Amino acid sequence: MNLGKLFLTSTSIVACIALSIDARAIDDVATQSVSPTIPPAPIVAGHLYDRIAVVGASASDGFGVSIRADALPADSNAPVDPNGKPTVAKKLTPVLLNLSDVLRYATKTTTDGTTSQRVIMHHYSSGFFFANPGPTGQGEIYRALKVKPTLVLGLDFLFWYVYGTVTADGKPMTTGADRFSNLELGLEQLDRIVTAGIPLVIADIADMHDAIGKMLSENQVPDVDTIEKVNTRIMEWVKASPLVKIMPLSQILETLKKGGPIDLAGKSWNPAELGALLQDDQLHPTFAGTVVIAAGLIDLAKSNDPSTPPPFDFDPKLIRKRVLEKAATKKEVKADAKTTEESPATH
């Protein structure tokens, strides 16, 4: 069975429903989050990391990315029923994470050892970008500009302007020429960020042929020649704006395929130590891969504000610990609320 086709078929109805919502009607406050490790503090105008907006597709939206606590050990003091089924340790509910979540949990508690830095994340990326790239891309940029971000991260914003079968105008996209011209429509949307004078980090287009039959169908994937041409065009576009930085995702993916460590953000990230950085679908990053990507994006962005140290610590173990601690706290709060509601003393 072609899992890619099954995925696309099963999500098409949901995609249509999701994309029928007017982007302007979505409450931006609902998508705004403050780092859980930092108490509220006044925003200092001009800092690159004050308000970060994430736009893009499923990789930014955290498709398939989750972590969970280790399974609870079996109770050795529990009575044993010789006729019963063997006790199996219960797996805890996984915590789903996207790129914005990783950045929130990576935020340091201090920037200079004494002063807290507030980082507000705005998450606008969508896992349904593939279904209707034109309205989706336009809506994401509209909402991002609305909150006046100090930095925009668009890791995979351009992906479905080159991949897929539908142009931003809703027409069939089949040839390399279609994909090349459709890329211009994606760049036009990013031009809105550039025109507003907002720092932007994007990535080039990687060769995802290995994902055919797993998450992508063959007619969604451009040929190698087209990928090279669109990347040349993207580089030309980037060079025209000093505020735009580009992550060489195509090179990073090739390194991953060879099993070697990735040198990014002044650090060597070794899959042998971190675990797989790419999911089995050969398209989306894992949790560790998302941390690596986040580190690379911020490292590229920091040249726009050299005087402000990036207030992040991209340690996968530390981020995982913070996420699970926060999840445990939420469960405790819910459990306390349920106990209070059911307590006879409250009736």
C-alpha positions in Angstrom: 0.0 0.0 0.0 1.3 3.5 -0.9 1.3 5.2 2.5 1.9 8.6 0.9 -1.3 8.3 -1.2 -3.2 7.0 1.8 -2.1 10.0 3.9 -3.1 12.5 1.2 -6.5 10.8 0.7 -7.3 10.6 4.4 -6.4 14.3 5.0 -8.0 15.9 2.0 -11.4 16.3 3.6 -9.8 17.7 6.8 -7.6 20.0 4.7 -10.6 21.5 2.9 -12.3 22.2 6.2 -9.2 23.7 7.7 -8.5 25.9 4.7 -12.1 27.1 4.5 -11.6 29.1 7.7 -10.8 32.7 7.0 -7.2 33.3 8.2 -8.1 36.7 9.4 -10.8 35.3 11.7 -8.3 33.3 13.7 -7.5 34.8 17.1 -3.9 35.7 17.1 -3.9 35.7 20.9 -4.7 32.0 20.9 -1.5 31.2 18.9 0.7 33.4 21.0 2.7 31.7 23.7 5.4 32.8 26.1 8.4 30.6 27.0 7.3 28.5 30.0 10.7 29.0 31.6 10.5 32.8 31.8 8.2 35.0 33.8 6.4 37.8 32.0 8.6 40.8 31.4 8.3 44.0 29.4 9.2 43.7 25.8 12.3 45.8 24.9 11.8 47.2 21.4 14.5 46.3 18.9 15.6 42.9 20.2 15.6 40.3 17.5 14.0 37.6 19.6 11.1 39.6 21.1 8.4 38.3 18.8 9.2 35.4 16.5 6.7 34.3 13.9 7.0 30.8 12.4 5.4 30.3 8.9 5.6 27.2 6.7 4.4 23.7 6.2 4.3 20.4 8.0 8.0 20.3 9.1 7.5 23.6 11.0 4.1 22.4 12.2 5.7 19.4 13.9 4.3 16.6 11.8 5.1 13.3 13.6 7.2 15.0 16.3 6.5 14.0 19.9 8.2 12.9 23.1 7.0 10.9 26.0 8.2 10.0 29.4 9.7 6.6 30.0 7.1 3.9 30.8 6.2 3.6 34.5 7.8 0.5 36.1 5.5 -2.3 37.1 4.5 -2.4 40.7 6.6 -5.1 42.3 4.3 -5.1 45.4 1.1 -5.7 43.5 -0.6 -9.1 44.1 0.1 -11.6 41.3 -2.8 -13.4 39.7 -1.5 -16.7 38.3 -4.5 -16.9 35.9 -4.3 -13.2 34.8 -2.6 -11.6 31.9 1.0 -10.4 32.5 1.3 -6.9 33.6 2.6 -4.5 31.0 4.0 -1.1 31.9 1.7 1.6 30.6 3.0 4.0 28.0 2.4 7.6 28.9 0.6 10.0 26.5 3.1 11.6 24.1 3.5 15.4 24.0 3.3 16.8 20.5 5.7 19.5 19.5 6.2 21.9 16.6 9.1 24.2 15.8 7.6 27.0 17.9 7.3 24.7 20.9 11.0 23.7 20.6 12.0 27.3 20.6 9.9 28.2 23.6 11.3 25.3 25.7 14.8 26.1 24.5 14.6 29.7 25.9 17.1 30.5 28.5 16.0 31.9 31.9 18.6 34.7 31.6 20.5 36.4 28.8 23.3 37.9 30.8 23.1 35.9 34.0 20.8 38.3 35.8 18.1 39.7 33.4 15.3 37.6 32.1 14.5 37.8 28.4 10.9 37.4 27.3 10.4 35.5 24.0 7.0 35.4 22.4 6.3 32.8 19.7 3.6 33.1 17.1 2.9 29.8 15.3 1.3 30.1 11.9 2.7 27.1 10.0 0.3 24.5 8.6 0.4 20.8 7.9 -2.2 21.3 5.2 0.0 23.7 3.1 0.2 21.1 0.4 -3.5 21.1 -0.3 -3.8 24.8 -1.2 -0.5 26.6 -1.1 -1.8 29.9 -2.5 -4.4 30.9 0.2 -2.4 29.1 2.9 0.8 31.0 2.2 -0.9 34.3 1.9 -2.9 33.8 5.1 0.2 32.8 7.1 2.1 35.9 6.0 -0.9 38.1 6.7 -1.2 36.9 10.3 2.6 37.1 10.8 2.7 40.7 9.7 -0.3 41.5 11.8 1.7 40.9 15.1 4.7 43.0 13.9 7.3 40.3 14.5 10.9 41.1 15.1 11.9 37.8 13.3 10.2 35.5 10.9 11.3 31.8 10.4 10.1 30.2 7.2 12.0 26.9 7.1 9.6 25.1 4.6 7.5 28.0 3.5 8.6 27.7 -0.2 8.5 23.8 -0.2 4.9 23.4 -1.6 5.5 26.1 -4.2 8.0 23.8 -5.8 6.7 20.4 -4.7 3.1 19.2 -5.1 0.5 19.1 -7.9 -1.3 22.4 -7.4 0.0 26.0 -8.1 -0.7 28.9 -5.8 -3.4 29.9 -8.4 -5.1 26.6 -8.0 -4.0 25.2 -11.4 -2.4 21.8 -12.1 1.4 21.8 -11.6 3.1 19.1 -13.7 6.2 20.5 -15.4 9.4 21.9 -14.2 8.4 25.2 -15.8 5.2 25.2 -13.8 7.2 24.7 -10.6 9.7 27.4 -11.4 7.1 30.0 -12.1 5.1 29.0 -9.1 8.1 29.6 -6.9 7.9 33.3 -7.9 4.4 33.4 -6.3 5.9 32.1 -3.0 8.8 34.6 -3.2 6.2 37.4 -3.7 4.6 36.4 -0.4 8.0 36.5 1.3 8.7 39.9 -0.3 6.0 41.3 2.0 8.2 40.3 5.0 11.2 41.9 3.3 9.4 45.1 2.4 8.3 45.5 6.1 12.0 45.4 7.1 11.7 42.3 9.2 14.6 39.8 9.4 13.7 36.5 7.7 15.3 33.0 7.7 14.3 30.4 5.1 15.7 27.2 3.6 16.5 26.1 0.1 14.7 23.2 -1.6 16.0 19.8 -0.7 15.8 16.7 -2.9 13.1 14.5 -1.3 13.0 11.7 -3.9 13.6 9.2 -1.1 10.2 10.1 0.3 8.4 8.8 -2.8 6.1 6.0 -1.8 6.4 6.8 1.9 4.9 10.3 2.2 5.1 11.8 -1.3 3.8 10.5 -4.6 6.0 10.6 -7.7 4.0 13.3 -9.4 4.5 15.6 -6.4 8.3 15.6 -6.7 10.2 17.9 -9.1 13.1 16.5 -11.1 16.7 17.2 -9.9 17.3 19.8 -12.7 14.3 21.8 -11.5 15.4 21.6 -7.9 18.8 23.0 -8.9 17.2 25.8 -11.0 14.8 26.9 -8.2 17.6 26.9 -5.7 19.7 29.2 -7.9 16.7 31.5 -8.1 16.2 31.4 -4.4 19.9 32.3 -3.8 19.5 35.3 -6.2 16.5 36.5 -4.3 18.2 36.1 -0.9 21.3 38.0 -2.0 19.1 41.0 -2.9 18.1 41.4 0.7 20.6 41.6 3.6 17.9 40.9 6.1 17.2 37.4 4.6 19.3 34.4 5.6 19.1 30.9 4.1 19.7 27.5 5.6 21.3 25.0 3.1 18.8 22.3 3.8 19.7 20.5 0.6 23.3 20.0 1.8 22.2 19.1 5.3 19.9 16.3 4.0 22.7 14.9 1.8 25.0 14.7 4.9 22.2 12.9 6.8 21.8 10.4 4.0 25.5 9.6 4.4 25.1 9.1 8.1 27.6 11.8 9.0 27.3 14.5 11.7 25.9 17.9 10.8 28.0 20.9 11.5 25.5 23.7 12.3 25.4 26.7 14.7 29.0 26.2 15.7 28.4 22.6 16.8 28.6 19.1 15.5 25.3 17.2 15.8 25.9 13.5 15.6 22.9 11.2 14.9 24.8 8.4 16.5 24.5 10.3 19.8 21.2 12.1 19.3 19.3 9.4 17.5 17.8 9.8 14.0 17.3 13.3 12.9 14.9 12.4 10.1 11.7 10.3 10.4 11.2 7.1 8.6 9.1 8.9 6.0 12.4 10.6 4.9 10.6 13.9 4.8 10.0 15.3 8.3 12.6 15.9 11.1 12.4 14.0 14.4 12.3 15.8 17.7 16.1 15.9 17.8 16.1 17.0 14.2 13.8 19.8 15.0 16.1 21.0 17.8 19.0 21.0 15.3 17.0 22.9 12.8 15.9 25.5 15.4 19.5 26.0 16.4 20.6 26.5 12.8 17.8 29.0 12.1 18.6 31.1 15.1 22.3 31.0 14.4 21.6 32.4 10.9 19.3 35.0 12.2 21.6 36.4 14.9 23.7 38.4 12.5 20.8 40.8 12.3 21.3 41.7 16.0 24.9 40.9 17.0 24.6 42.9 20.2 21.9 40.6 21.7 23.0 37.1 22.5 20.5 34.4 21.4 18.5 33.6 24.5 18.3 29.9 23.7 19.9 26.7 24.8 19.5 24.0 22.1 20.2 20.9 24.2 17.7 18.1 23.3 18.0 16.5 26.7 17.3 19.8 28.5 14.4 20.7 26.2 12.9 17.2 26.6 13.2 17.5 30.4 11.4 20.9 30.4 8.6 19.6 28.2 7.9 16.5 30.4 8.1 18.6 33.6 5.5 21.0 32.1 3.3 18.1 31.0 3.5 16.5 34.4 2.5 19.8 36.0 -0.5 20.1 33.8 -1.6 16.6 34.6 -1.3 17.4 38.3 -3.4 20.5 38.0 -6.1 18.5 36.1 -6.0 15.8 38.7 -6.4 18.3 41.5 -9.3 20.0 39.7 -11.1 16.7 39.2 -10.6 15.7 42.8 -12.0 19.0 44.0 -15.0 18.7 41.7 -15.8 15.2 42.9 -15.2 15.8 46.5 -18.4 15.6 48.7 -17.2 18.7 50.5 -17.8 20.8 47.5 -21.4 19.9 47.1 
